[in-house]
Amino acid sequence: MPCACRSSRRSASNGCRRAWPPSSPPGELGYRLGEDEALSILALRAALSNATIAPEDLRRAEEGTAQRFPLAAADLAPLSGPALGQRLKSLERAWIDSGFSLPRDALLALP
């Protein structure tokens, strides 16, 4: 899916802000969008704030692209339907917030 960052300057700032608010950390951008799109968004953020991209942000975006969520729906049986989706989303958020460091067993132990 192409990112709005590749459009005109005006639509880029509007499109990316809608899709990926400034609060999305670089690692999450890399994880969700891949390295190219994450770097495009980081570049856009830097340009809009008249700044440079921090080397640490580049590293985190790159690291995010290599991450694979350690759980699958089958790990949460007998949950199903919306409850399963909400639980997966909640555990994925905890995993991302941990810097991708929580292992499978620790995620399954979360309330």
Residue pairs with C-beta under 8 A, 6 or more apart in sequence:
3 15
3 16
3 19
3 33
3 37
3 40
3 41
4 11
4 12
4 14
4 15
4 16
4 18
4 19
5 12
5 15
5 16
5 37
5 40
5 41
5 43
5 44
6 12
6 40
7 15
12 44
13 44
13 48
16 41
16 44
16 45
20 29
20 33
20 41
22 45
24 41
25 60
26 38
26 42
26 57
26 58
26 60
26 61
26 64
27 60
27 61
27 63
27 64
27 67
27 96
27 99
27 100
28 64
28 96
29 37
29 38
29 41
29 42
29 61
29 64
30 38
30 60
30 61
30 62
30 63
30 64
30 65
30 67
31 64
31 65
31 67
31 96
31 100
32 64
33 41
34 65
35 61
35 62
35 65
38 61
38 64
38 65
39 53
39 58
39 61
42 53
42 57
42 58
42 61
43 53
45 53
46 52
46 53
63 100
64 100
67 100
69 92
69 95
70 95
70 103
70 104
70 107
71 88
71 91
71 92
71 104
71 107
71 108
73 84
73 88
75 104
75 108
76 84
76 87
76 88
79 87
91 107
91 110
94 102
94 107
94 110
95 102
95 107
